[in-house]
Amino acid sequence: MKNKKLNIKFRIPEELHKRMLLDLKRPHPFAYERVGFLFAKTVKLSPNVNLVIAIDYLPVGDNDYINDKEVGAKINSNAIRAAMQGVFEKDCGCFHVHLHNHSGRPSPSFTDAKSLPGIVKSLNNIAPKHTNGFLILSRDAFYSSIKTDSISVIGYPFLLQYPIKKTIKDLMFDRQSFLGTNSQSLFENIKVGIIGYGGGGSHIGQQLAHLGVKNLTIFDYDKMEDTNLNRLIGGVYTDIKKAILKVNIAKRVIKRIFPKSNLTLIAKKWQQAPEELQICDIILGGVDSYTERQQLEAECRRFLIPLIDIGMDVYDSGGYSMSGQVILSMPGSACMSCYGFLTEDKLAKEAAKYGNVGGRPQVVWPNGVLASTAVGVFVDLVTGWSGNSDGVYLSYDGNSGKITDHIRKQFTSEKCDHFRIENTGKPNYTKI
């Protein structure tokens, strides 16, 4: 039996991408272009899927260029040794990078095709267990010497690149063309995870199907119960007696809306199938507790996956009040702890017991409001249609129906010290 094709997903933090572009655009006294080295970890998610995560960038010093008029840039052995030293110290792979300063997908020049494979061979000799290659940047795209399933710059908005495929125009999506000429292609290729298919997650799944998001992975181990019927979109009375799994309700709803959808249904906790989460490009979470949020956020940060979290609560303080939140936890930017939403005190008390008005009060309309808002954040993150590039911490007042920026947002630095880029990838365990 033939081996299946190896799918490689390449993720680059926005901060590193910006740092590379700024460095490579700088003029040099005599070289026509600059080059550098991008260090990257490789994580094997399954026998057929590798994740390559960029963790650091090394510019080539001015004095390490050789004055050769026949090529755009030529570097000396000091630059190569510095890159090799970085590979040893970081225990990772390495990519030679340079810039073709135009928009659109770049392609290698004759000189690139002739000279760069030799550098890659040297890198493979010293780091054979890691992924090495060369990467050509343009202002908004890439050429990679390794065949990738996707290359993504993780920021707000995303910069996403997939193999070129012909997208057939579908009238179903004609009225959302303002999202961008390539929005349909992005929705067809991006892989989205939904953690929890309850009151919020069922709204999210339904709306993503209407948008034409094709590849969905849904995690929920629960079966339909009578207490779910007041809010789970697509759930019906007969599902209770049959004890239908919520993921199967998701399949029924989504396939009826968008038959072309490609669904991965995980009828267990995400911790029991972490590789299925790690392969996702974006996660939308509707988990029930602070502890679950902390675990989910940490996992997403380790694998450079943006997490859009939603949640609601009801309190009795002399009269019922309803509140909720939508938070974007973007790798490299403020996390839920930075925003003060997750605190040691909350985690210690496990305060997410949905108020003090009984067991987990939930109703359909606030879940719909929060889910719709989260889907809007997702669409903007993928397409960049609004032109916004700010962090997201939205507060919902269910009594007034208002959604506003949370007051903590204006006092929060977008730089996160809780999750460092160099700590991405699967955790290492050390005997003590």
Secondary structure, DSSP 8 states (H G I E B T S, - for coil): ------EEEEEEEHHHHHHHHHHHTS--SS-SS-EEEEEEEEEEEETTEEEEEEEEEEE--GGGB---TTSS--B-HHHHHHHHHHHHHHT-EEEEEEE--SSS-----HHHHHHHHHHHHHHHHH-TTS--EEEEE-SS-EEESS--SEEEEESSS-EEE---------GGGGGGGGG-TTHHHHHHH-EEEEE--SHHHHHHHHHHHHHT--EEEEE---B--GGGTTT-TT--HHHHHHT-BHHHHHHHHHHHH-TT-EEEEE-S-GGGSHHHHHT-SEEEE--SSHHHHHHHHHHHHHTT--EEEEEEEEEESSSEEEEEEEEEE-TTS--TTTTTSS-HHHHHHT--S-TTSSS----HHHHHHHHHHHHHHHHHHHH-TT------EEEEETTTTEEEE-GGGGG--S--SSS-GGG-SS------
